Amino acid sequence: MILHIDMDAFYASIEERDRPGLRDKPMVVGGNPHKRGVVAAANYAARSYGIHSAMPTAQAKHLCPHLVVLPPRHGYYAQVAQHIRDIFHRYTPLVEPLSLDEAFLDVTHSHRLFGEPVDIGRRIKREIRAELQLTASVGVAPNKFLAKTASEAGKPDGFLVLDAAGAQAFLDPLPVSKLWGVGKAGNRHLQKLGIHTFSDLRTAPCAPLDELFGSWGRQLQELARGRDDRPVVPDHKAKSISHETTFAEDITDVVALRGWLLDLTRQVAARLRRNQLRGRTVHVKIRFSNFRTITRSYTLAQSTDVTQELWNAGLPLLMRNLPLHTRGVRLLGFSVSGFAADGPRQADLFSEPATIKQTRLDTVSDWIHARFGPASLARAAELMHATE
């Protein structure tokens, strides 16, 4: 059995916890509304105004003039996320993070020590609340897709169990907009085909789906049938480590996309270092508003876990593949593969001093993030992005 655990409005909830005066006030974590900033997270009071992540902060302020905008504290959020992961690992070593605020857990073999999966899910939820004063939504199901669907259906502060026998009856009436990976544009395309619910999708003919989505259409149809055979893969066993984000609204602003890629790169690099991994091949995934999806890769001369080196490889992949007049980007992903098993890095006569400097910077940053939280460091580029 699989658990999907998703923190509720993670960044915003941390800020509310630390600043009780903000509770019940519309608030977002994001960039400066006067400098093309973007919303990273919105609390539930702000969401009632139609505000969501990836929305330009200026637009959010227009929807809610009295909106409170706080700059991100990425290092602090990473520290809290590490505490949450530590709670997960009390119950199973099979933990697959999707981002800082959500993960899959395979608890199939944990019942002898900790009880049934439902009991484990409730214990984790209680421990997160007791130790961090934060709420999580939990889905319990036979596979990853059903577990994620269950956790989302229960938000916020939810707990939902789906078993194999009742899963299809639960899925069939759901609108296709609830399908993992289908945003507003995908929903519009499906509506034009007369596909409104999961039931419509799972019984639809394949040809129009293939024409519209390519091979992804078949994957969506399998998910609508509740089928998902992907295993939970911990970082230390994975062939690649990745983060990706699907935007609620398509993004055309190149500065905003650079900022999102920087955040994804930083998260992947931290996971590499945490698992003592180094990779050679950097991948950037872009899905445009017309559902065309491309993945571009670059292989470095030697493996690395250095944030700056990964960023230097990933940014050109993004910039070279954004059309001059982009239709908009609906999904952005960053991953690293080709993990090293070749011992220490080989020295390079010219670049080694810079590499040593960056490695020391990453090491110190990781330590300060884990040890001090609110006083954590950030790179100048991150600070610039936080104020944009």
C-alpha positions as CSV (number, residue, x, y, z in Angstrom):
1,M,0.0,0.0,0.0
2,I,1.1,3.5,-0.8
3,L,0.7,6.7,1.1
4,H,0.8,10.1,-0.5
5,I,1.4,12.9,2.0
6,D,1.0,16.5,0.9
7,M,1.6,19.5,3.1
8,D,-1.2,22.0,3.0
9,A,-0.2,25.4,1.5
10,F,3.3,24.5,2.8
11,Y,5.3,27.8,2.4
12,A,2.3,29.9,3.4
13,S,1.4,27.6,6.4
14,I,4.9,27.9,7.8
15,E,4.7,31.7,7.6
16,E,1.3,31.7,9.3
17,R,2.7,29.4,12.0
18,D,5.6,31.7,12.7
19,R,3.5,34.9,12.4
20,P,0.2,34.2,14.1
21,G,-1.1,37.7,13.3
22,L,-1.3,36.6,9.6
23,R,-3.8,33.9,10.3
24,D,-7.1,34.4,8.3
25,K,-5.5,37.3,6.4
26,P,-4.9,36.9,2.6
27,M,-1.2,36.2,2.2
28,V,1.2,34.9,-0.4
29,V,4.9,33.9,-0.5
30,G,6.3,35.3,-3.6
31,G,8.3,38.0,-5.5
32,N,8.0,41.7,-5.6
33,P,4.8,42.8,-7.4
34,H,6.6,45.8,-8.8
35,K,9.4,43.7,-10.4
36,R,7.5,40.9,-12.2
37,G,7.5,38.7,-9.2
38,V,5.5,35.4,-9.1
39,V,3.4,33.8,-6.4
40,A,5.2,30.7,-5.0
41,A,2.4,29.8,-2.5
42,A,-0.9,31.2,-1.4
43,N,-2.7,30.6,1.9
44,Y,-6.4,29.6,1.8
45,A,-7.7,33.1,2.6
46,A,-5.8,34.3,-0.5
47,R,-7.1,31.5,-2.6
48,S,-10.7,32.6,-2.0
49,Y,-9.8,35.7,-4.1
50,G,-8.8,33.4,-7.0
51,I,-5.0,33.7,-6.2
52,H,-2.8,30.7,-6.9
53,S,0.8,29.7,-7.3
54,A,2.6,30.9,-10.5
55,M,0.3,33.9,-10.8
56,P,2.2,37.2,-11.2
57,T,2.2,38.9,-7.8
58,A,1.0,42.1,-9.4
59,Q,-2.1,40.3,-10.6
60,A,-2.6,38.8,-7.2
61,K,-2.4,42.3,-5.6
62,H,-5.0,43.5,-8.2
63,L,-7.4,40.8,-7.1
64,C,-6.8,41.5,-3.4
65,P,-5.3,45.0,-2.8
66,H,-4.8,44.3,0.9
67,L,-2.8,41.1,0.2
68,V,0.2,40.5,2.3
69,V,3.3,39.5,0.2
70,L,6.2,37.8,2.0
71,P,9.6,37.0,0.3
72,P,10.4,33.3,0.3
73,R,12.7,31.8,2.9
74,H,13.8,28.7,0.9
75,G,16.5,27.5,3.3
76,Y,14.0,27.6,6.2
77,Y,11.4,25.7,4.2
78,A,14.0,23.1,3.3
79,Q,14.8,22.7,7.0
80,V,11.2,22.1,7.9
81,A,10.9,19.7,4.9
82,Q,13.9,17.7,6.2
83,H,12.1,17.3,9.6
84,I,9.0,16.0,7.8
85,R,11.1,13.5,5.8
86,D,12.7,12.3,9.1
87,I,9.2,11.5,10.3
88,F,8.5,9.5,7.1
89,H,11.7,7.5,7.6
90,R,10.5,6.4,11.0
91,Y,8.1,4.1,9.3
92,T,9.7,3.1,5.9
93,P,12.9,3.5,4.0
94,L,10.8,3.6,0.8
95,V,10.2,7.4,0.5
96,E,10.1,9.1,-2.9
97,P,10.0,12.9,-2.6
98,L,8.1,14.8,-5.3
99,S,9.1,18.2,-3.9
100,L,9.8,19.8,-0.6
101,D,6.1,19.5,0.5
102,E,5.0,16.1,-0.8
103,A,6.2,12.5,-1.1
104,F,5.1,8.9,-1.7
105,L,5.7,6.3,0.9
106,D,5.5,2.5,0.3
107,V,4.4,1.0,3.7
108,T,3.5,-2.4,2.3
109,H,6.1,-4.1,4.5
110,S,5.8,-1.8,7.6
111,H,2.7,-3.3,9.1
112,R,4.5,-5.8,11.3
113,L,6.2,-3.0,13.2
114,F,3.7,-0.2,12.9
115,G,0.2,-1.6,12.1
116,E,-1.9,-1.3,9.0
117,P,-1.2,1.4,6.4
118,V,-4.2,3.5,7.6
119,D,-2.8,3.5,11.1
120,I,0.6,4.5,9.8
121,G,-0.9,7.4,7.8
122,R,-2.8,8.7,10.9
123,R,0.3,8.4,13.1
124,I,2.4,10.4,10.6
125,K,-0.3,13.0,10.3
126,R,-0.5,13.4,14.1
127,E,3.3,13.6,14.5
128,I,3.6,16.3,11.8
129,R,1.0,18.4,13.7
130,A,2.5,17.7,17.1
131,E,6.1,18.4,16.2
132,L,5.8,21.1,13.5
133,Q,2.3,22.6,14.1
134,L,1.5,22.1,10.4
135,T,-1.2,20.1,8.7
136,A,-0.8,17.4,6.0
137,S,-3.4,15.7,3.8
138,V,-2.9,12.0,3.4
139,G,-4.1,9.5,0.8
140,V,-3.9,5.8,1.3
141,A,-4.3,3.5,-1.8
142,P,-2.9,0.5,-3.7
143,N,-0.9,2.7,-6.2
144,K,0.7,6.1,-6.5
145,F,-1.9,7.7,-8.7
146,L,-4.8,6.7,-6.5
147,A,-2.9,7.8,-3.3
148,K,-2.3,11.2,-4.8
149,T,-5.8,11.6,-6.0
150,A,-7.1,10.6,-2.5
151,S,-4.9,13.2,-0.7
152,E,-5.9,16.0,-3.1
153,A,-9.6,15.1,-2.7
154,G,-9.3,15.5,1.1
155,K,-7.5,18.8,1.2
156,P,-7.0,20.7,3.4
157,D,-6.1,18.6,6.5
158,G,-7.7,15.5,4.9
159,F,-7.4,11.8,5.2
160,L,-8.9,9.5,2.6
161,V,-8.5,5.8,1.9
162,L,-9.2,4.2,-1.5
163,D,-9.2,0.5,-1.9
164,A,-9.0,-1.4,-5.2
165,A,-12.7,-2.5,-5.0
166,G,-14.0,1.0,-4.6
167,A,-11.5,3.1,-6.6
168,Q,-13.3,3.1,-10.0
169,A,-16.6,4.2,-8.4
170,F,-14.8,7.0,-6.7
171,L,-12.9,8.1,-9.8
172,D,-15.7,7.9,-12.5
173,P,-17.6,11.0,-11.5
174,L,-14.6,13.2,-10.9
175,P,-14.0,16.0,-13.5
176,V,-11.1,15.5,-15.8
177,S,-9.6,18.7,-14.4
178,K,-8.7,16.6,-11.3
179,L,-6.5,14.3,-13.3
180,W,-2.8,14.4,-12.5
181,G,-1.1,16.6,-15.1
182,V,-4.2,18.1,-16.7
183,G,-4.4,21.8,-16.3
184,K,-6.8,24.4,-17.7
185,A,-5.6,24.1,-21.3
186,G,-5.8,20.3,-21.2
187,N,-9.2,20.5,-19.6
188,R,-10.4,22.8,-22.4
189,H,-9.2,20.3,-25.1
190,L,-10.9,17.4,-23.4
191,Q,-14.1,19.3,-23.0
192,K,-14.1,20.0,-26.7
193,L,-14.0,16.2,-27.3
194,G,-17.0,15.8,-25.0
195,I,-14.8,14.3,-22.2
196,H,-15.9,15.8,-18.9
197,T,-15.3,13.1,-16.3
198,F,-12.9,10.2,-15.6
199,S,-15.7,7.9,-16.8
200,D,-15.8,9.7,-20.1
201,L,-12.0,9.5,-20.5
202,R,-11.6,5.8,-19.7
203,T,-14.3,4.8,-22.2
204,A,-13.2,7.3,-24.9
205,P,-11.9,6.1,-28.3
206,C,-8.1,6.3,-28.5
207,A,-7.7,8.0,-31.9
208,P,-8.7,11.6,-30.8
209,L,-6.7,11.3,-27.6
210,D,-3.6,10.2,-29.6
211,E,-4.1,13.1,-32.0
212,L,-4.4,15.6,-29.3
213,F,-1.9,14.4,-26.7
214,G,0.3,11.8,-28.4
215,S,1.4,9.0,-26.2
216,W,0.5,11.0,-23.1
217,G,-3.2,10.5,-24.0
218,R,-2.9,6.7,-23.4
219,Q,-1.3,7.4,-20.1
220,L,-4.1,9.6,-19.0
221,Q,-6.6,7.0,-20.0
222,E,-4.8,4.4,-17.9
223,L,-4.8,6.7,-14.9
224,A,-8.6,7.3,-15.4
225,R,-9.0,3.5,-15.0
226,G,-7.0,3.7,-11.7
227,R,-4.0,1.8,-13.2
228,D,-0.5,2.9,-12.2
229,D,2.3,0.4,-11.8
230,R,5.1,2.8,-11.0
231,P,7.0,1.8,-7.8
232,V,8.1,4.1,-5.1
233,V,11.7,4.8,-5.7
234,P,13.9,6.4,-3.0
235,D,16.5,8.9,-4.1
236,H,19.4,6.5,-3.3
237,K,18.1,3.9,-5.7
238,A,16.8,6.2,-8.4
239,K,18.4,6.4,-11.8
240,S,17.7,10.1,-11.8
241,I,16.6,12.8,-9.3
242,S,14.1,15.3,-10.6
243,H,11.7,18.0,-9.6
244,E,9.0,19.5,-11.9
245,T,6.1,21.8,-11.5
246,T,2.9,22.3,-13.4
247,F,1.7,25.9,-13.4
248,A,-2.0,26.7,-12.8
249,E,-1.7,29.3,-15.6
250,D,0.7,29.2,-18.5
251,I,3.8,31.3,-18.0
252,T,5.2,33.5,-20.8
253,D,7.6,35.6,-18.7
254,V,11.2,34.4,-19.3
255,V,12.4,36.0,-16.0
256,A,9.8,34.1,-14.1
257,L,10.7,30.8,-15.8
258,R,14.4,31.4,-15.0
259,G,13.4,31.8,-11.4
260,W,11.4,28.6,-11.3
261,L,14.3,26.7,-12.9
262,L,16.7,28.1,-10.3
263,D,14.4,26.8,-7.5
264,L,14.1,23.4,-9.2
265,T,17.9,23.2,-9.7
266,R,18.5,24.1,-6.0
267,Q,16.1,21.4,-4.8
268,V,17.6,18.7,-7.0
269,A,21.2,19.6,-6.0
270,A,20.3,19.5,-2.3
271,R,18.8,16.0,-2.8
272,L,22.0,14.8,-4.6
273,R,24.2,16.0,-1.8
274,R,21.9,14.6,0.9
275,N,22.1,11.2,-0.8
276,Q,25.9,11.5,-1.6
277,L,25.2,11.3,-5.3
278,R,26.8,13.1,-8.2
279,G,25.5,13.2,-11.8
280,R,26.8,14.0,-15.2
281,T,23.7,14.5,-17.3
282,V,21.4,17.5,-16.8
283,H,17.8,17.4,-18.3
284,V,15.3,20.2,-18.6
285,K,11.7,19.3,-19.4
286,I,9.4,21.9,-20.9
287,R,5.7,21.4,-21.7
288,F,4.2,24.2,-23.7
289,S,0.6,25.4,-23.7
290,N,-0.2,23.3,-26.8
291,F,1.0,20.2,-24.9
292,R,4.1,19.8,-27.0
293,T,6.7,18.5,-24.5
294,I,10.4,18.5,-25.0
295,T,13.3,17.3,-22.9
296,R,16.8,18.6,-23.6
297,S,19.9,17.2,-22.1
298,Y,23.6,18.2,-21.6
299,T,26.3,15.9,-20.4
300,L,29.1,17.4,-18.3
301,A,32.7,16.4,-18.5
302,Q,32.5,15.0,-15.0
303,S,29.9,14.3,-12.4
304,T,28.8,16.9,-9.9
305,D,26.5,17.8,-7.1
306,V,27.4,21.5,-7.2
307,T,24.4,23.8,-7.5
308,Q,26.2,26.4,-9.7
309,E,27.5,23.8,-12.1
310,L,24.1,22.2,-12.5
311,W,22.5,25.7,-13.0
312,N,25.2,26.6,-15.6
313,A,24.3,23.5,-17.6
314,G,20.5,23.8,-17.2
315,L,19.9,27.4,-17.9
316,P,21.1,27.4,-21.6
317,L,18.9,24.3,-22.2
318,L,15.9,26.4,-21.1
319,M,16.8,29.6,-22.9
320,R,17.7,27.9,-26.2
321,N,14.3,26.1,-26.3
322,L,11.9,28.9,-25.5
323,P,10.4,30.3,-28.7
324,L,11.0,34.0,-29.3
325,H,7.2,34.4,-29.0
326,T,6.4,31.6,-26.6
327,R,2.9,30.2,-26.5
328,G,3.5,29.8,-22.7
329,V,4.9,27.1,-20.6
330,R,2.6,24.9,-18.5
331,L,5.2,22.6,-17.0
332,L,8.9,22.9,-16.2
333,G,11.1,20.2,-14.9
334,F,14.8,19.7,-14.0
335,S,16.6,16.4,-13.4
336,V,20.0,14.9,-13.1
337,S,21.1,11.4,-14.1
338,G,24.2,9.4,-14.8
339,F,25.2,9.0,-11.2
340,A,28.9,8.5,-10.5
341,A,30.3,5.4,-9.0
342,D,33.9,6.5,-9.9
343,G,35.2,7.8,-6.6
344,P,36.4,11.4,-6.0
345,R,36.3,14.1,-8.6
346,Q,39.5,14.4,-10.6
347,A,41.2,17.7,-10.2
348,D,41.3,20.2,-13.0
349,L,44.2,22.6,-13.2
350,F,42.2,25.6,-14.2
351,S,38.7,25.1,-12.8
352,E,39.4,23.3,-9.6
353,P,39.7,26.5,-7.3
354,A,36.3,27.7,-8.5
355,T,34.8,24.2,-8.0
356,I,36.2,24.0,-4.5
357,K,34.8,27.4,-3.7
358,Q,31.3,26.4,-4.9
359,T,31.5,23.0,-3.1
360,R,32.3,24.8,0.1
361,L,29.5,27.2,-0.4
362,D,27.0,24.4,-0.9
363,T,28.3,22.6,2.1
364,V,28.1,25.6,4.3
365,S,24.7,26.6,2.9
366,D,23.3,23.1,3.5
367,W,24.6,23.1,7.1
368,I,23.3,26.5,7.9
369,H,19.9,25.7,6.3
370,A,19.6,22.5,8.5
371,R,21.0,24.1,11.6
372,F,19.5,27.6,11.8
373,G,16.5,27.8,9.4
374,P,15.4,31.5,9.5
375,A,19.0,32.7,9.5
376,S,19.9,30.6,6.5
377,L,21.9,31.8,3.6
378,A,20.8,32.4,0.0
379,R,22.7,32.9,-3.2
380,A,22.6,36.4,-4.7
381,A,20.6,35.1,-7.7
382,E,18.0,33.6,-5.3
383,L,17.8,36.9,-3.4
384,M,17.3,38.7,-6.7
385,H,14.6,36.3,-7.8
386,A,12.8,36.7,-4.4
387,T,12.6,40.5,-4.9
388,E,11.6,40.4,-8.6
